[in-house]
Amino acid sequence: MLSIQDNEVLCRVEPGTPMGDLMREYWLPALKSDELPSPDCAPVRLRLLAENLIAFRVTSGEVGIVANACPHRGASLFFGRNEEEGLRCVYHGWKFDVTGACVDMPSEPAESNFKNKVRARAYPTYERNGIIWTYMGPRETPPPLSHIESATVEGVRVSKIMRDCNYMQALEGDIDTSHLAFLHNGAQRAENLPQGSQAYYVAKDRSPRYAVLDTDFGVAYGAYRPTDEADKLYWRMAYFLFPFYTMIPTDVLGEARRIRGWVPIDSGHTMVWGINAPRVASATQGGFYGNAFGPDRSQEFSGGQNRTGGAGGNDYLPETADWLGKFRLVANKQNDYLIDREAQRNLVSFTGINGGVNGVFLEDQAVTESMGQIYERDKEHLGTSDSMIIRSRRRLINAAKAFYETKVPPPGVDNPEVFAVRSGGVLLPVDVDWWEGTAELRRAFVEHRAEGPVQLASV
């Protein structure tokens, strides 16, 4: 359980707060490229880390992100004219380029140099593989981008979904592996599943044991269960990565390249980013348990990723013009996530959420939003299955305090290569250390090839 004070440190992301300042040290995913589809297109509203911003793509294709309020009299730049390499406020015609410099001030005398003394607050941007990143921190020269594998390769698929709760509350569902056996797979029975599959092991033993450790990129856990062979264990390995990313363990270790970003819109709202790259060849393919790993339900999160096609097997609501009006799902808290009590009663699914179909992401959304926007964690009663959550919270809180009080750089900011990792599940001999024995399979930016049947990991 957290104290009220530590819960505030963990959850609050406004400018000037310990966590808000820590997150501003990193490059942040701000927009999908198709939200600004063409040069001189209409500007869009963007709320990020409790700041209201305006994003626009100028004639040359560059992207600018500036404060919503014009520095003249505070009118919203959302109504601005995007023309000839700048955004012009319609109130008095002041025009700003992507750096925030005022490049035209037609309401002032021609001989005035006042425009040279005025700037809009602007943040640097970097666009790559369908994602527009921004740096909101104080460094004059921004740090390098994180080496997140799925965001750097061709063929990346990107989705966004709004969630009405604090980023950490939402994120914790991804590092809480024990809920898989109940919330998502509670209706499954081991005897009805392919022997040796992921789902089989989860259904057969719903209370895994845990190993948790701090890493250069954040925190890692390994949750292990017995298998049908006395000398092997089934491990699910997943991570929290600074400042708000997770890698889930639903694939064979070494095959999948994906990450989720739980990006704070503000302290009570989160934009969930799914960044998924094509799979790579793995040492497990054709090996000890290869394709018997079972269905990959995690693809529900990344399916239907265009603006109108929905995500997670669900459709988006029409966009509204307010700061929180994008990427909202049709199934939501106002309609109880389309829960079907008959489907729940008859174990079509354990929850019945979304009518009992395609419910993985919505099941997580329903329970995390049901806690309220920021849960009072001093009321919790945590058990051994919460060890990863406890460790990740403490790691974030300590890093935020250290940066706030002594300016110790947060993990990974200046050494982004630490984020080059992969997560997943694997069978290991009981005498093999889970972390040392999987060092090769956890490496990113490689193909883990092997000839013929292989042991999944070895020392």
Secondary structure in CASP SS format (residue, H / E / C, confidence):
PFRMAT SS
TARGET T0000
AUTHOR 0000-0000-0000
METHOD secondary structure of the structure
MODEL  1
M C 1.00
L C 1.00
S C 1.00
I H 1.00
Q H 1.00
D H 1.00
N H 1.00
E H 1.00
V H 1.00
L H 1.00
C H 1.00
R C 1.00
V C 1.00
E C 1.00
P C 1.00
G C 1.00
T C 1.00
P H 1.00
M H 1.00
G H 1.00
D H 1.00
L H 1.00
M H 1.00
R C 1.00
E C 1.00
Y C 1.00
W E 1.00
L E 1.00
P E 1.00
A E 1.00
L E 1.00
K E 1.00
S H 1.00
D H 1.00
E H 1.00
L C 1.00
P C 1.00
S C 1.00
P C 1.00
D C 1.00
C C 1.00
A C 1.00
P C 1.00
V E 1.00
R E 1.00
L E 1.00
R E 1.00
L E 1.00
L C 1.00
A C 1.00
E E 1.00
N E 1.00
L E 1.00
I E 1.00
A E 1.00
F E 1.00
R E 1.00
V C 1.00
T C 1.00
S C 1.00
G C 1.00
E C 1.00
V E 1.00
G E 1.00
I E 1.00
V E 1.00
A E 1.00
N C 1.00
A E 1.00
C C 1.00
P C 1.00
H C 1.00
R C 1.00
G C 1.00
A C 1.00
S E 1.00
L H 1.00
F H 1.00
F H 1.00
G C 1.00
R E 1.00
N E 1.00
E E 1.00
E C 1.00
E C 1.00
G E 1.00
L E 1.00
R E 1.00
C C 1.00
V C 1.00
Y C 1.00
H C 1.00
G C 1.00
W C 1.00
K E 1.00
F E 1.00
D C 1.00
V C 1.00
T C 1.00
G C 1.00
A E 1.00
C E 1.00
V E 1.00
D E 1.00
M C 1.00
P C 1.00
S C 1.00
E C 1.00
P C 1.00
A C 1.00
E C 1.00
S C 1.00
N C 1.00
F H 1.00
K H 1.00
N H 1.00
K H 1.00
V C 1.00
R E 1.00
A C 1.00
R C 1.00
A E 1.00
Y E 1.00
P C 1.00
T E 1.00
Y E 1.00
E E 1.00
R E 1.00
N C 1.00
G C 1.00
I E 1.00
I E 1.00
W E 1.00
T E 1.00
Y E 1.00
M C 1.00
G C 1.00
P C 1.00
R C 1.00
E C 1.00
T C 1.00
P C 1.00
P C 1.00
P C 1.00
L C 1.00
S C 1.00
H C 1.00
I C 1.00
E H 1.00
S H 1.00
A H 1.00
T C 1.00
V C 1.00
E C 1.00
G C 1.00
V C 1.00
R E 1.00
V E 1.00
S E 1.00
K E 1.00
I E 1.00
M E 1.00
R E 1.00
D C 1.00
C C 1.00
N C 1.00
Y H 1.00
M H 1.00
Q H 1.00
A H 1.00
L H 1.00
E H 1.00
G H 1.00
D H 1.00
I H 1.00
D C 1.00
T H 1.00
S H 1.00
H H 1.00
L H 1.00
A H 1.00
F C 1.00
L C 1.00
H C 1.00
N C 1.00
G C 1.00
A C 1.00
Q C 1.00
R C 1.00
A H 1.00
E H 1.00
N H 1.00
L C 1.00
P C 1.00
Q C 1.00
G C 1.00
S C 1.00
Q H 1.00
A H 1.00
Y H 1.00
Y H 1.00
V H 1.00
A H 1.00
K H 1.00
D C 1.00
R C 1.00
S C 1.00
P C 1.00
R E 1.00
Y E 1.00
A E 1.00
V E 1.00
L E 1.00
D E 1.00
T C 1.00
D C 1.00
F C 1.00
G E 1.00
V E 1.00
A E 1.00
Y E 1.00
G E 1.00
A E 1.00
Y E 1.00
R E 1.00
P E 1.00
T C 1.00
D C 1.00
E C 1.00
A C 1.00
D C 1.00
K E 1.00
L E 1.00
Y E 1.00
W E 1.00
R E 1.00
M E 1.00
A E 1.00
Y E 1.00
F E 1.00
L E 1.00
F C 1.00
P C 1.00
F C 1.00
Y E 1.00
T E 1.00
M E 1.00
I C 1.00
P C 1.00
T C 1.00
D C 1.00
V E 1.00
L C 1.00
G C 1.00
E C 1.00
A C 1.00
R E 1.00
R E 1.00
I E 1.00
R E 1.00
G E 1.00
W E 1.00
V E 1.00
P E 1.00
I E 1.00
D E 1.00
S C 1.00
G C 1.00
H E 1.00
T E 1.00
M E 1.00
V E 1.00
W E 1.00
G E 1.00
I E 1.00
N E 1.00
A E 1.00
P C 1.00
R C 1.00
V C 1.00
A C 1.00
S C 1.00
A C 1.00
T C 1.00
Q C 1.00
G C 1.00
G C 1.00
F C 1.00
Y C 1.00
G H 1.00
N H 1.00
A H 1.00
F H 1.00
G C 1.00
P C 1.00
D C 1.00
R C 1.00
S C 1.00
Q H 1.00
E H 1.00
F H 1.00
S H 1.00
G C 1.00
G C 1.00
Q C 1.00
N C 1.00
R C 1.00
T C 1.00
G C 1.00
G C 1.00
A E 1.00
G C 1.00
G C 1.00
N E 1.00
D C 1.00
Y E 1.00
L C 1.00
P C 1.00
E C 1.00
T C 1.00
A C 1.00
D C 1.00
W C 1.00
L C 1.00
G C 1.00
K C 1.00
F C 1.00
R C 1.00
L E 1.00
V C 1.00
A C 1.00
N C 1.00
K H 1.00
Q H 1.00
N H 1.00
D H 1.00
Y H 1.00
L H 1.00
I C 1.00
D C 1.00
R H 1.00
E H 1.00
A H 1.00
Q H 1.00
R H 1.00
N C 1.00
L C 1.00
V C 1.00
S C 1.00
F C 1.00
T C 1.00
G C 1.00
I H 1.00
N H 1.00
G H 1.00
G H 1.00
V C 1.00
N C 1.00
G C 1.00
V H 1.00
F H 1.00
L H 1.00
E H 1.00
D H 1.00
Q H 1.00
A H 1.00
V H 1.00
T H 1.00
E H 1.00
S C 1.00
M C 1.00
G C 1.00
Q C 1.00
I C 1.00
Y C 1.00
E C 1.00
R H 1.00
D H 1.00
K H 1.00
E C 1.00
H C 1.00
L C 1.00
G C 1.00
T H 1.00
S H 1.00
D H 1.00
S H 1.00
M H 1.00
I H 1.00
I H 1.00
R H 1.00
S H 1.00
R H 1.00
R H 1.00
R H 1.00
L H 1.00
I H 1.00
N H 1.00
A H 1.00
A H 1.00
K H 1.00
A H 1.00
F H 1.00
Y H 1.00
E H 1.00
T H 1.00
K C 1.00
V C 1.00
P C 1.00
P C 1.00
P C 1.00
G C 1.00
V C 1.00
D C 1.00
N C 1.00
P H 1.00
E H 1.00
V H 1.00
F H 1.00
A C 1.00
V E 1.00
R C 1.00
S C 1.00
G E 1.00
G E 1.00
V E 1.00
L E 1.00
L E 1.00
P E 1.00
V C 1.00
D C 1.00
V C 1.00
D C 1.00
W C 1.00
W C 1.00
E H 1.00
G H 1.00
T H 1.00
A C 1.00
E C 1.00
L C 1.00
R C 1.00
R E 1.00
A C 1.00
F C 1.00
V C 1.00
E C 1.00
H C 1.00
R C 1.00
A C 1.00
E C 1.00
G C 1.00
P C 1.00
V C 1.00
Q C 1.00
L C 1.00
A C 1.00
S C 1.00
V C 1.00
END
